[in-house]
């Protein structure tokens, strides 16, 4: 069962649509491959509890369908575009691109709970093992997270730029 993190709980409880969108963007940054459908569950949780629409109409901005052209830079651009146009189409596409350019690297999250299947890296179809609460959860860190830090810094700077532009536009519209 999905347990939202505190930053999402707080944003949803305040019915603050912008903070909810920021929280969902954070889920995308932390889990770009949508392991265990965490990002989708966070979006569904938010959407079901907000009094206003979470999603906006897609702006028909170009989306590269050729997965051979997808890169981590492109993923970053998509996340930046999401700030301007929080459409469900773009959100879901970011997850698709994230699975390709930031593939699962074998880190088992301590938040895995009873009867959640572990992701198998073997290409066969045998049943996947499960984790029970009594079993120790191995920590297999492959990704040091440095590239995540880079994207978080870029996203933060992008957010500041967007905020500055919004303030300028608002003050100009009030004149």
N, C-alpha and C positions, 0 to 999 in steps of 0.2 A: 504494500500500500504506500502511496506517495505521501511523504512528509515534507511540506514546504519549509524552506529555510526561513529564519527570522526576518531577513530583509524583505522577502516576498510576503510573508504573513502581515508584516506591518504596513506595507504599501497597499495591500488588498483591504486590510481592515480600515484604513483611512480613505479608501475608495479614490486614491490618488492615481489616476490613469498614467500620468507621466512617470511616476515612481515605479509603477507596476511594469511599464515598458522597459525602464532601466534595469529592473530586477530580472526580467526575462532575458534582456541582452546579456546580463551577467551570467545567467545560466548557460547561454550560448557560448560565452567565452570560456567558462569553466569546463564545459562538457560539449565540445564542438561535434562530437560523434553521436551525441544523444544516447549514451550508454544507458541501458535499462529504461529507455524512454523517459528519462528524467525531465528533459527539456519540454517534451510534448505534455507530460503530466503537469508541469508547472504552468504551461499556457492554458491547458484545460481547467485547471484549478482556478486560475485568475479569471478566465472568461466566464466561468459559471458563477462567480461571486461579485462581479462588478456591476454597477448600475448603468454604466455607459459602455459603449462599444469599445472593445480592446483593439480591434483591427480597423484599419482605414482601407479605402479602395486602393487597389494597386495602381501605381502611376504609369504603368506600361514602360518604365525605364528598361533599357536593354538588359537582358539576362543571358549570359553566355551558356548555351546548351551543350557545347562541345566540351566534355569533361577532360579532354587532353589539354585544354587551355586553362584549366583551373589551377591556381597556385595559392599559397598562403597569403600573398599580397591581394589576390582577387577576393579571397575570403574576407580579409580586412576591409576591402572596399564595400563589399556587400553589407557588412555589419555597420559601416558608416552610413550607407544608403538607408539602412533600416531606421536610423534616427530621423531621417527626413520623411520617410514613408513606411510606417509600421504596418505593412500589409501581411496578411497570412501567407500569401504566395511567396513573398520574399523571405519571410521567417522560415518556412518549410524548405525553401531552396537553400538557405544557409546551412541547414542541417545536412542536406544532401551533399553540398560542397565540402562541409566539414568532415564528413565520413571519408571523402576521397583524399583531401589534402592533409588532414590531421588524423590519420588512422589510429585505431585503438592500439596502445603500446604496452599492454600487459599490466597496468597498475590496477590492483584490486582495491576498491574503495572500502574503508572501514565502515561506511554506512550501509554496506550490504547486510541484509537481515535474513531471518529464517526463510528457507525455501526459495531464495532468489537464485536463479541459475547463473553460473559463472560463464563468461564468454569463452567459447572454445576456439583455439587458433588452428586446430586440426581441420583439414578439409573433408572429414568423414561425417557421417550422420548418426553416430552413436549418441545415446542420451548424455546430456550435459550434467556434470556433478552439481550438487547443491551445497550451500553453506548452511550449517545449523549454528545456533547461538553458542553451543558448547565448543565448536571447533575453533581453533585459533585462525585468524584471518591473516594469511601471508601478505606481506607488503613487498610487492615486486615493482619497484620504481625504475622505469626505463627512461622516462622523460624528466629532465631536471626542472622543467617549468620555466626556463629562461625565455623561451620564445613566447610563452603565455604572458610573462611580465612585459615583454616588448609590446604585445598587442594591447594589453591593458593600458600601458602608458599612451600608446597611439590613440586608443579609444577615448581615454580621458582628455587628451589634448583636443581631439576632435569634438568632444562634448563641450569643452570650453569655447572653442571657436563657434560652434553652433549657438551656444548661449549668448555670446557677444553679438553675433549677427542678429539673433532674435531681439535682443535689447535695442539694438540700433534701429531695426525695422519698426519695432513698437513705438519708440520715441519719435521716429519720422512720421508714422501714421497718426500720431496724436497731435501733430502740428497743423 
